[in-house]
Amino acid sequence: MPKSAASKPYLAFDFGAESGRAVLAHLQSGILTTEEVHRFANDPVEYGGSLHWDAPRLWLEVRKALAGLEEFELSGIGVDAWGVDYALLGERGELLQNPYHYRDGRTRTAMEEVFRKVSKEEIYSATGIQFMPINTLYQLFAAKRDTPELLRAAKRMVTIPDLFHYWLTGKAVCEFTNATTTQLVNPLTRTWATGLMDLLELPSYLPAPIVEPGSVIGPLLPGVARTSSLSGTSVIAPASHDTGSAVAAISARDGTAFLSSGTWSLLGTELDAPVISPDALRLNFTNEGGVAGTTRLLKNVMGLWMLQCCRQSWTGQGQVYDYRELMELAGREPSFAHLVDPDDESFLRPADMPSTINQFCARTHQPSPSRPGAFVRAILESLALKYRVVLRNLEQVSGKHIEQIRVIGGGSKNRLLNQFTADATGKRVLAGPAEATALGNVAIQILATGGAASLQEVRAIVDRSFPTEIFEPLESDKWEMQMERFQQYTEMTYA
């Protein structure tokens, strides 16, 4: 006898910049439990002088995960991933090339070229999205400039999670939260900004139709399900942008900010409508799509990418540290010996991160770190000070007073950074859940299948199931004294 929909588990595919995983989630008696059933590396590939994602390899891993669950009946399957990158489909629906990686260098001059055609003010009023060279808008502009024949051969464009939904169902759509990261969506009408695309002579027919988070895209294709019990499983669009999913799992409004902490740090709050104002433009805030008609007003900060790169560099030199060891070493270092601006462009695509940090210190007349612990402490203190700056700007742009910060994602397990964040901002920090992205993916699937009646109810399920750790600010005065110096360094790099 088939299990009831309420007792059948949900499957979330969660793709990150370093790895992906398949998470099986069970909802029983109002408590959510999760189990990672498959994990795999997500290594970019370089060829022809360009950096790409290995999409066929990731699809193989999706198929492996599904093959391991052939005895299960599932309530739903959903995919979330990073934003801005896209895939081009040909006339038979085939993938025309491996999707470009957002760290590929082809967009270095694209922003300036775009601004010569359309002003920043016009782009912001049409999209409400912050200006970053990695945005799809500039990637597509670079594609039109560098590979026009390939772009002409394309019949459809989807974002990364949409590509996997397409391969699972045969239906090409773009889920709203991830579509907004392209800087090609009107946040008020929640439709493609075709007028902007026409102004830039970008093919406005290319993007697949937008669907809202919680939409059932279709059943799993017979060729994917084979003859297993997965046949007919609904594929559901969660908040397909990983940050969108992470924020879907928690309540981050009315005095609470979210800090999605991972490779990138995304700091913001949930609102009922976008804020497209001169202040928001000047401070480069972004209005990304949220669930249930909401908007995530936020700012991107470089995040733990800097730490990941340092660790890779040291490993290459035979110095192997796990993250726990690095935190212990950082905890022994003196405070505020070296500060950097995490958003300095030199940190986006560094040849060697420790050397790049040293170069920043030299440019700003600071001593250079000499030990791994000193580099780590410099990164964590600089991130915490950056969060303070962004938080104050967030309060100004949103008109909302922030009382506490909810840290989610893998970085929420970094207790040293959590304490630094509380100290630097003077705000209480609630850390967790670390698995917010997969939980938010599942939460929207639960809503879509009637397992919860409202966003508030499904968020309460997550809160009950995954308690937080609290960090109170302890030494805010010391951090206050460093702010002027930190802001001088950031201003020097932008001068």
For each residue, the residues with C-beta under 8 A, 3 or more apart:
1:
2: 73
3: 7 8 73
4: 7 8
5: 8 75 449 450 451
6: 27 75 451
7: 3 4 26 28
8: 3 4 5 72 73 74 75
9: 24 25 26 72 74 75
10: 24 25 27 74 75 76 77 78 442 445 446
11: 22 23 24 25 65 69 74 76 77 78
12: 22 23 25 77 78 79 80 238 438 441 442 445
13: 20 21 22 23 62 65 77 78 79 80 164 441
14: 20 21 22 23 80 81 242 245 437 438 441
15: 20 42 58 79 80 81 82 160 161 164 242
16: 19 20 42 81 82 242 262 263 437
17: 42 82 263
18: 41 42 263 308
19: 16 39 40 41 42
20: 13 14 15 16 39 40 42 58 61
21: 13 14 36 38 39 40 438
22: 11 12 13 14 36 37 38 39 62 65
23: 11 12 13 14 34 35 36 37 435 438 441 442
24: 9 10 11 34 35 36 37 69 72
25: 9 10 11 12 32 33 34 35 438 439 442
26: 7 9 32 33 34 35
27: 6 10 30 31 32 446 451 461
28: 7 31 33
29:
30: 27 461 464
31: 27 28 461 464 465
32: 25 26 27 439 442 461 462 465 466
33: 25 26 28 465
34: 23 24 25 26 435 438 439 442
35: 23 24 25 26
36: 21 22 23 24 39
37: 22 23 24 65 68 69
38: 21 22 61 64 65 68
39: 19 20 21 22 36
40: 19 20 21 58 61 64
41: 18 19
42: 15 16 17 18 19 20 53 54 58
43: 54
44: 51 52 53 54 101 103
45: 51 52 53 54 98
46: 49 50 51 52
47: 50 52
48:
49: 46
50: 46 47 100 104 106
51: 44 45 46 100 101 103 104 105
52: 44 45 46 47 97 98 99 100 101 104
53: 42 44 45 58 85 98 99 100 101 160
54: 42 43 44 45 57 58 98
55: 58 59 87 95 98 99 160 163
56: 59 60 95 98
57: 54 60 61
58: 15 20 40 42 53 54 55 61 62 164
59: 55 56 62 63 164 167
60: 56 57 63 64
61: 20 38 40 57 58 64 65
62: 13 22 58 59 65 66 164 167 168
63: 59 60 66 67 224
64: 38 40 60 61 67 68
65: 11 13 22 37 38 61 62 68 69
66: 62 63 69 70 224 225 230
67: 63 64 70
68: 37 38 64 65
69: 11 24 37 65 66 72 74 228 230
70: 66 67 226 228 229 230
71: 228 229
72: 8 9 24 69 229 230
73: 2 3 8 229 230 233
74: 8 9 10 11 69 77 230 233
75: 5 6 8 9 10 234 445 446 449 451
76: 10 11 233 234 235 236 445 448 449
77: 10 11 12 13 74 168 220 233 234 235 236 445
78: 10 11 12 13 235 236 237 238 240 441 442 444 445
79: 12 13 15 161 164 165 168 238 240 441
80: 12 13 14 15 161 238 239 240 241 242 244 245 437 438 440 441
81: 14 15 16 159 160 161 164 178 240 241 242
82: 15 16 17 85 102 160 241 242
83: 159 178 181 182 241 242 243 288
84: 102 132 134 135 136 139 159 181 182
85: 53 82 99 100 101 102 136 139 159 160
86: 99 136 139 140 157 158 159 160 182
87: 55 95 99 157 158 159 160 162 163
88: 95 96 97 150 151 153 154 156 157 206
89: 93 94 95 96 154 155 156 157 158 166 172
90: 93 94 95 96 153 154 155
91: 153 155
92:
93: 89 90 156 166 170 172
94: 89 90
95: 55 56 87 88 89 90 98 163
96: 88 89 90 150 153 154
97: 52 88 150
98: 45 52 53 54 55 56 95
99: 52 53 55 85 86 87 160 163
100: 50 51 52 53 85 104 106 139 143
101: 44 51 52 53 85 104
102: 82 84 85 134 139
103: 44 51 134 348 349
104: 50 51 52 100 101 107
105: 51 108 349
106: 50 100 110 139 142 143 146
107: 104 110 111 133 134 138 139 142
108: 105 133
109: 112 113
110: 106 107 113 114 133 138 139 141 142 145
111: 107 114 115 131 133 138
112: 109 115 116
113: 109 110 116 117 141 145
114: 110 111 117 118 123 137 138 141 200
115: 111 112 118 119 120
116: 112 113
117: 113 114 199 200
118: 114 115 122 123 196 199 200
119: 115 122 123
120: 115 123 124 131 281
121: 124 125 281
122: 118 119 125 126 196
123: 114 118 119 120 126 127 131 137 183 196
124: 120 121 127 128 129 131 276 280 281
125: 121 122 128 276
126: 122 123 186 193 195 196
127: 123 124 137 180 183 184 185 186 187 193 196
128: 124 125 187 274 275 276 280 286 287
129: 124 135 180 181 182 183 185 187 286 287 288
130: 284 285 286 299 300
131: 111 120 123 124 135 183 284
132: 84 135 300
133: 107 108 110 111 138
134: 84 102 103 107 138 139
135: 84 129 131 132 138 139 181 182 183
136: 84 85 86 139 140 159 181 182 183 184
137: 114 123 127 140 141 182 183 184 196 200
138: 107 110 111 114 133 134 135 141 142 183
139: 84 85 86 100 102 106 107 110 134 135 136 142 143
140: 86 136 137 143 144 151 157 184 202
141: 110 113 114 137 138 144 145 200 202
142: 106 107 110 138 139 145 146
143: 100 106 139 140 146 147 148 150 151
144: 140 141 148 151 201 202
145: 110 113 141 142 148
146: 106 142 143
147: 143 150 151
148: 143 144 145 151 152
149: 152 153
150: 88 96 97 143 147 153 154
151: 88 140 143 144 147 148 154 203
152: 148 149
153: 88 90 91 96 149 150
154: 88 89 90 96 150 151 157 203 206
155: 89 90 91 206
156: 88 89 93 172 206 207 208
157: 86 87 88 89 140 154 206 207 208
158: 86 87 89 162 163 166 172 173 174 207 208
159: 81 83 84 85 86 87 136 162 163 174 175 178 179 181 182 240
160: 15 53 55 81 82 85 86 87 99 163 164 178
161: 15 79 80 81 164 165 175 178 240 241
162: 87 158 159 165 166 172 173 174 175 178 208 240
163: 55 87 95 99 158 159 160 166 167
164: 13 15 58 59 62 79 81 160 161 167 168
165: 79 161 162 168 169 171 173 175 217 235 237 240
166: 89 93 158 162 163 169 170 171 172 173
167: 59 62 163 164 224
168: 62 77 79 164 165 217 220 221 224 235
169: 165 166 217 218 219 220 221 235
170: 93 166 218 221
171: 165 166 217 218
172: 89 93 156 158 162 166 208
173: 158 162 165 166 208 209 210 211 215 217 237
174: 158 159 162 178 179 207 208 209 210 211
175: 159 161 162 165 178 179 210 211 212 213 215 237 238 239 240 241
176: 179 180 185 190 210 211 212 213 289
177: 180 181 213 239 240 241 244 245 288 289 290 291
178: 81 83 159 160 161 162 174 175 181 239 240 241 244 289
179: 159 174 175 176 182 184 185 192 207 210 289
180: 127 129 176 177 185 187 241 287 288 289
181: 83 84 129 135 136 159 177 178 241 288
182: 83 84 86 129 135 136 137 159 179 185 207
183: 123 127 129 131 135 136 137 138
184: 127 136 137 140 179 192 193 196 197 207
185: 127 129 176 179 180 182 190 191 192 193 210 289
186: 126 127 189 190 191 192 193
187: 127 128 129 180 190 274 276 287 289 295
188: 274
189: 186
190: 176 185 186 187 210 212 289
191: 185 186 194 210
192: 179 184 185 186 197 204 207 210
193: 126 127 184 185 186 196 197
194: 191 197 198 204
195: 126 198 199
196: 118 122 123 126 127 137 184 193 199 200
197: 184 192 193 194 200 202 203 204
198: 194 195 201 202 204
199: 117 118 195 196
200: 114 117 118 137 141 196 197
201: 144 198
202: 140 141 144 197 198 206
203: 151 154 197 206
204: 192 194 197 198 207
205:
206: 88 154 155 156 157 202 203
207: 156 157 158 174 179 182 184 192 204 210
208: 156 157 158 162 172 173 174
209: 173 174
210: 173 174 175 176 179 185 190 191 192 207
211: 173 174 175 176 215 217 237
212: 175 176 190 215 237
213: 175 176 177 237 238 239 240 244 248 289 291 444
214: 236 237 238 291 444 447 448
215: 173 175 211 212 236 237 448
216: 234 235 236 237 448
217: 165 168 169 171 173 211 235 236 237
218: 169 170 171 234 235
219: 169 231 232 233 234 235
220: 77 168 169 224 225 230 231 232 233 234 235
221: 168 169 170 224 225
222: 225 226 231
223: 226
224: 63 66 167 168 220 221 230
225: 66 220 221 222 228 230 231 232 233
226: 70 222 223 230 231
227: 231
228: 69 70 71 225 231
229: 70 71 72 73
230: 66 69 70 72 73 74 220 224 225 226 233
231: 219 220 222 225 226 227 228
232: 219 220 225
233: 73 74 76 77 219 220 225 230
234: 75 76 77 216 218 219 220 448 449
235: 76 77 78 165 168 169 216 217 218 219 220
236: 76 77 78 214 215 216 217 444 445 448 449
237: 78 165 173 175 211 212 213 214 215 216 217 240 444
238: 12 78 79 80 175 213 214 245 248 440 441 442 443 444 445
239: 80 175 177 178 213 244 245 247 248 289 290 291 440 441 444
240: 78 79 80 81 159 161 162 165 175 177 178 213 237 244 245
241: 80 81 82 83 161 175 177 178 180 181 244 245 288 289
242: 14 15 16 80 81 82 83 245 246 260 437
243: 83 246 247 260 266 288 296 298 437
244: 80 177 178 213 239 240 241 247 248 288 289 290 291 296 440
245: 14 80 177 238 239 240 241 242 248 249 436 437 438 439 440 441 444
246: 242 243 249 250 258 260 408 409 436 437 440
247: 239 243 244 250 252 258 260 270 290 291 296 408 436 440
248: 213 238 239 244 245 290 291 440 441 443 444 455 459
249: 245 246 408 433 436 437 439 440 443 459 462
250: 246 247 258 406 408 433 436 440 459 462 463
251: 256 270 406 456 459 463
252: 247 256 257 258 268 269 270 406
253: 256 269 270 271 294
254: 400
255: 400 401 402 403 404
256: 251 252 253 269 402 403 404 405 406
257: 252 267 268 269 391 394 402 404 405 406 427
258: 246 247 250 252 266 267 268 269 270 296 298 405 406 408
259: 265 266 267 387 405 406 407 408 411 421
260: 242 243 246 247 264 265 266 267 408 409 436
261: 265 303 304 407 408 409 410 411 412 414 417
262: 16 265 303 304 409 410 411
263: 16 17 18 303 304 305 308
264: 260 300 301 302 303 305
265: 259 260 261 262 300 301 302 303 304 342 383 386 387 411
266: 243 258 259 260 298 299 300 301 303
267: 257 258 259 260 298 299 301 387 390 391 394 405
268: 252 257 258 285 286 296 297 298 299 394
269: 252 253 256 257 258 296 297 298 394 398 400 402
270: 247 251 252 253 258 290 294 295 296 297
271: 253 274 275 294 295 296 297 398
272: 293 294 295
273: 295
274: 128 187 188 271 287 295 297
275: 128 271 280 285 287 295 297 397 398
276: 124 125 128 187 280 281 287
277: 280 281 397
278: 281 282
279: 282 283 396 397
280: 124 128 275 276 277 283 285 287 297 397
281: 120 121 124 276 277 278 284
282: 278 279
283: 279 280 299 393 396 397
284: 130 131 281 299
285: 130 268 275 280 297 298 299 393 394 397
286: 128 129 130 268 297 298 299 300
287: 128 129 180 187 274 275 276 280 295 296 297
288: 83 129 177 180 181 241 243 244 295 296 298
289: 176 177 178 179 180 185 187 190 213 239 241 244 295 296
290: 177 239 244 247 248 270 293 294 295 296
291: 177 213 214 239 244 247 248 294 444 455
292: 455
293: 272 290
294: 253 270 271 272 290 291
295: 187 270 271 272 273 274 275 287 288 289 290
296: 243 244 247 258 268 269 270 271 287 288 289 290
297: 268 269 270 271 274 275 280 285 286 287 394 397 398
298: 243 258 266 267 268 269 285 286 288 394
299: 130 266 267 268 283 284 285 286 390 393 394
300: 130 132 264 265 266 286
301: 264 265 266 267 342 343 383 386 387 390
302: 264 265 305 306 342 343 347 348 383
303: 261 262 263 264 265 266 306 342 383 411
304: 261 262 263 265 307 308 379 383 410 411 414
305: 263 264 302 308 309 347
306: 302 303 309 310 342 347 353 357 379
307: 304 310 311 323 326 376 379 380
308: 18 263 304 305 311 312
309: 305 306 312 313 350 353
310: 306 307 313 314 353 354 357 372 375 376 379
311: 307 308 314 315 321 323 326
312: 308 309 315 316 353
313: 309 310 316 317 352 353 354
314: 310 311 317 319 320 321 354 372
315: 311 312 318 319 320 321
316: 312 313
317: 313 314
318: 315
319: 314 315 372
320: 314 315
321: 311 314 315 325 326 329 372
322: 325 326
323: 307 311 326 327 414
324: 327 328
325: 321 322 328 329
326: 307 311 321 322 323 329 330 372 373 376
327: 323 324 330 331 376 414 415 416
328: 324 325 331 332 373
329: 321 325 326 332 333 371 372 373 376
330: 326 327 333 373 374 376 377 380 416
331: 327 328 373 377 416
332: 328 329 373
333: 329 330 337 371 373 374 376 377
334: 337
335: 377 381 478
336: 339 381 478 482 485
337: 333 334 367 369 374 377 378
338: 357 361 366 367 368 369 374 377 378
339: 336 366 378 381 382 385 482 485 486 489
340: 344 347 357 360 361 364 378 379 382 489
341: 344 360 382 386 486 489 490 493
342: 265 301 302 303 306 347 379 382 383 386
343: 301 302 347 386 490
344: 340 341 347 360 490 493
345: 348
346: 350 356 359 360
347: 302 305 306 340 342 343 344 350 353 356 357 360
348: 103 302 345
349: 103 105
350: 309 346 347 353 355 356
351: 355 356
352: 313 355 356
353: 306 309 310 312 313 347 350 356 357
354: 310 313 314 357 358 369 375
355: 350 351 352 358 359
356: 346 347 350 351 352 353 359 360
357: 306 310 338 340 347 353 354 360 361 368 369 375 378 379
358: 354 355 361 362 368 369
359: 346 355 356 362 363
360: 340 341 344 346 347 356 357 363 364 493
361: 338 340 357 358 364 366 367 368 369
362: 358 359 365 366 368
363: 359 360 492 493
364: 340 360 361 488 489 492 493
365: 362
366: 338 339 361 362 489
367: 337 338 361
368: 338 357 358 361 362
369: 337 338 354 357 358 361 374 375 378
370: 374
371: 329 333 374 375
372: 310 314 319 321 326 329 375 376
373: 326 328 329 330 331 332 333 376 377
374: 330 333 337 338 369 370 371 377 378
375: 310 354 357 369 371 372 378 379
376: 307 310 326 327 329 330 333 372 373 379 380
377: 330 331 333 335 337 338 373 374 380 381
378: 337 338 339 340 357 369 374 375 381 382
379: 304 306 307 310 340 342 357 375 376 382 383
380: 307 330 376 377 383 384 414 416 417 420
381: 335 336 339 377 378 384 385 420 424 482
382: 339 340 341 342 378 379 385 386 486
383: 265 301 302 303 304 342 379 380 386 387 417 420 421
384: 380 381 387 388 417 420 421 423 424 425 479
385: 339 381 382 388 389 424 479 482 483 486
386: 265 301 341 342 343 382 383 389 390
387: 259 265 267 301 383 384 390 391 405 421 424 425
388: 384 385 391 392 424 425 479 483
389: 385 386 392 393 486 487 490
390: 267 299 301 386 387 393 394
391: 257 267 387 388 394 395 402 405 425 427
392: 388 389 395 396
393: 283 285 299 389 390 396 397
394: 257 267 268 269 285 297 298 299 390 391 397 398 400 402
395: 391 392 398 399 400 401 402
396: 279 283 392 393 399
397: 275 277 279 280 283 285 297 393 394
398: 269 271 275 297 394 395
399: 395 396
400: 254 255 269 394 395
401: 255 395
402: 255 256 257 269 391 394 395 405 427
403: 255 256 427 428
404: 255 256 257 427 428 429 430
405: 256 257 258 259 267 387 391 402 421 422 425 427 428 429 430
406: 250 251 252 256 257 258 259 430 468
407: 259 261 411 412 418 421 429 430 431 432
408: 246 247 249 250 258 259 260 261 412 432 433 434 436 437
409: 246 260 261 262 412 434 436 437
410: 261 262 304 413 434
411: 259 261 262 265 303 304 407 414 417
412: 261 407 408 409 418 431 432 433 434 436
413: 410 431 434
414: 261 304 323 327 380 411 417 418
415: 327 418 419 431 469 471
416: 327 330 331 380 419 420
417: 261 380 383 384 411 414 420 421
418: 407 412 414 415 421 422 429 431 469 471
419: 415 416 422 423 429 471 474
420: 380 381 383 384 416 417 423 424
421: 259 383 384 387 405 407 417 418 424 425 427 429 471
422: 405 418 419 425 426 427 428 429 471 472 473 474
423: 384 419 420 426 473 474 475 476 478 479
424: 381 384 385 387 388 420 421 476 479
425: 384 387 388 391 405 421 422 473
426: 422 423 473 476
427: 257 391 402 403 404 405 421 422 473
428: 403 404 405 422 470 471 472 473
429: 404 405 407 418 419 421 422 470 471
430: 404 405 406 407 468 469 470 471
431: 407 412 413 415 418 468 469 470 471
432: 407 408 412 436 466 467 468 469
433: 249 250 408 412 436 439 462 466 468
434: 408 409 410 412 413
435: 23 34 438 439 466
436: 245 246 247 249 250 260 408 409 412 432 433 439 440
437: 14 16 80 242 243 245 246 249 408 409 440 441
438: 12 14 21 23 25 34 80 245 435 441 442
439: 25 32 34 245 249 433 435 436 442 443 462 466
440: 80 238 239 244 245 246 247 248 249 250 436 437 443 444 462
441: 12 13 14 23 78 79 80 238 239 245 248 437 438 444 445
442: 10 12 23 25 32 34 78 238 438 439 445 446
443: 238 248 249 439 440 446 447 452 458 459 461 462
444: 78 213 214 236 237 238 239 245 248 291 440 441 447 448 458
445: 10 12 75 76 77 78 236 238 441 442 448 449
446: 10 27 75 442 443 449 451 452 458 461
447: 214 443 444 450 451 452 454 455 458
448: 76 214 215 216 234 236 444 445
449: 5 75 76 234 236 445 446
450: 5 447
451: 5 6 27 75 446 447 458
452: 443 446 447 457 458 461
453: 457
454: 447 457 458
455: 248 291 292 447 458 459
456: 251 459 460
457: 452 453 454 460 461
458: 443 444 446 447 451 452 454 455 461 462
459: 248 249 250 251 443 455 456 462 463
460: 456 457 463 464
461: 27 30 31 32 443 446 452 457 458 464 465
462: 32 249 250 433 439 440 443 458 459 465 466
463: 250 251 459 460 466 467
464: 30 31 460 461
465: 31 32 33 461 462
466: 32 432 433 435 439 462 463
467: 432 463
468: 406 430 431 432 433
469: 415 418 430 431 432
470: 428 429 430 431
471: 415 418 419 421 422 428 429 430 431
472: 422 428
473: 422 423 425 426 427 428 476
474: 419 422 423
475: 423 478 479
476: 423 424 426 473 479 480
477: 480 481
478: 335 336 423 475 481 482
479: 384 385 388 423 424 475 476 482 483
480: 476 477 483
481: 477 478
482: 336 339 381 385 478 479 485 486
483: 385 388 479 480 486 487
484: 487 488
485: 336 339 482 488 489
486: 339 341 382 385 389 482 483 489 490
487: 389 483 484 490 491
488: 364 484 485 491 492
489: 339 340 341 364 366 485 486 492 493
490: 341 343 344 389 486 487 493 494
491: 487 488 494 495
492: 363 364 488 489 495
493: 341 344 360 363 364 489 490
494: 490 491
495: 491 492
